[in-house]
Amino acid sequence: MDQRKAGNEEANPGRDANCPKESYVFKVVLLGNSSVGKSSLAYRYVKKDFRDSLPTVGCSFFNQCVTLDATTIKLEIWDTAGQEKYHSVCHLYYRGANAALLVYDIARKETFEKAKMWLSELEKEFLQSEIIIILVGNKLDLSAEREVTMEVGSLYCALECWDEVKWEKLQ
């Protein structure tokens, strides 16, 4: 998987001088229907807070730096709009992505079906070795209204030959 490496100031003029010398940039794209919680997930991860948000128009962008030993990893998080009218331009946002999170609402089965459609779109654009794809069942607080069981999600991942990771709750 290709990632951009910024090892010195010439390679990445915008790099913070306080960052370790070795750093990488990974592009992560969030895909899914409108109102599945893509923006809330990104905001929660980057800002460590939760907020209700208005629908995304086009695409939102977040940065998050993670330091592992002497290496800095900068995540560029692209939060795409889920409305159907933006579907035709989404491929522009996920071009060059290293990872994609396919997000669905566990209480709305149609959003799970749409996540399968996003997978088909990604398969047209990337080889399997070029991108990490993660299926995310969101809105666990609505588990009483669940329409997509964890077993259904797990079975789909198994049929697609994905490694299975189960997180009941993201802290």
Backbone hydrogen bonds, N-H to C=O, Kabsch-Sander energy under -0.5 kcal/mol:
donor,donor_aa,acceptor,acceptor_aa,energy
4,R,25,V,-1.5
6,A,23,S,-2.7
7,G,5,K,-0.6
12,N,8,N,-1.4
15,R,12,N,-2.1
19,C,16,D,-1.7
22,E,70,A,-0.7
23,S,6,A,-0.7
23,S,21,K,-0.6
24,Y,72,T,-2.6
25,V,4,R,-2.6
26,F,74,K,-2.7
28,V,26,F,-0.6
28,V,76,E,-3.2
29,V,99,A,-2.3
30,L,78,W,-3.0
31,L,29,V,-0.5
31,L,101,L,-2.9
34,S,82,G,-0.8
36,V,33,N,-1.0
41,L,37,G,-2.4
42,A,38,K,-2.3
43,Y,39,S,-2.8
44,R,40,S,-2.5
45,Y,41,L,-2.3
46,V,42,A,-2.7
47,K,43,Y,-2.7
48,K,44,R,-1.0
49,D,43,Y,-0.6
58,G,56,T,-0.7
59,C,57,V,-1.6
60,S,79,D,-2.8
62,F,77,I,-2.4
64,Q,75,L,-1.8
66,V,73,I,-2.9
68,L,66,V,-0.5
68,L,71,T,-3.0
69,D,67,T,-0.5
71,T,68,L,-2.5
72,T,22,E,-2.1
73,I,66,V,-3.6
74,K,24,Y,-3.3
74,K,72,T,-0.6
75,L,64,Q,-3.5
75,L,73,I,-0.6
76,E,26,F,-3.1
76,E,74,K,-0.6
77,I,62,F,-3.0
77,I,75,L,-0.8
78,W,28,V,-3.3
78,W,76,E,-0.6
79,D,60,S,-2.6
79,D,77,I,-0.7
80,T,30,L,-1.5
80,T,78,W,-0.8
81,A,58,G,-2.3
86,Y,83,Q,-1.9
87,H,84,E,-1.3
89,V,86,Y,-1.5
90,C,86,Y,-0.8
90,C,87,H,-0.9
92,L,89,V,-1.5
93,Y,89,V,-0.7
93,Y,90,C,-1.1
94,Y,90,C,-1.8
95,R,91,H,-0.9
97,A,94,Y,-2.0
98,N,27,K,-2.9
99,A,27,K,-1.8
100,A,132,I,-2.9
101,L,29,V,-2.7
102,L,100,A,-0.6
102,L,134,I,-3.0
103,V,31,L,-3.1
103,V,101,L,-0.9
104,Y,136,V,-2.6
106,I,104,Y,-0.6
106,I,138,N,-2.3
108,R,105,D,-2.1
111,T,108,R,-1.6
112,F,108,R,-0.8
112,F,109,K,-0.7
113,E,109,K,-2.0
114,K,110,E,-1.8
115,A,111,T,-1.5
116,K,112,F,-1.4
117,M,113,E,-1.3
118,W,114,K,-2.1
119,L,115,A,-1.8
120,S,116,K,-1.8
121,E,117,M,-2.0
122,L,118,W,-2.4
123,E,119,L,-2.5
124,K,120,S,-1.1
125,E,121,E,-0.9
125,E,122,L,-0.6
126,F,122,L,-2.7
130,E,127,L,-1.8
131,I,127,L,-0.5
131,I,128,Q,-0.6
132,I,98,N,-2.2
133,I,131,I,-0.5
134,I,100,A,-2.8
136,V,102,L,-3.1
136,V,134,I,-0.5
137,G,135,L,-0.6
138,N,104,Y,-3.3
138,N,136,V,-0.7
142,L,139,K,-2.2
143,S,140,L,-1.4
145,E,142,L,-2.0
146,R,143,S,-1.3
147,E,106,I,-3.2
148,V,106,I,-2.0
149,T,147,E,-0.5
153,G,149,T,-1.9
154,S,150,M,-2.8
155,L,151,E,-2.8
156,Y,152,V,-2.3
157,C,153,G,-2.2
158,A,154,S,-2.4
159,L,155,L,-2.6
160,E,156,Y,-1.7
161,C,158,A,-1.3
162,W,157,C,-3.1
167,W,165,V,-0.5
171,Q,169,K,-0.7
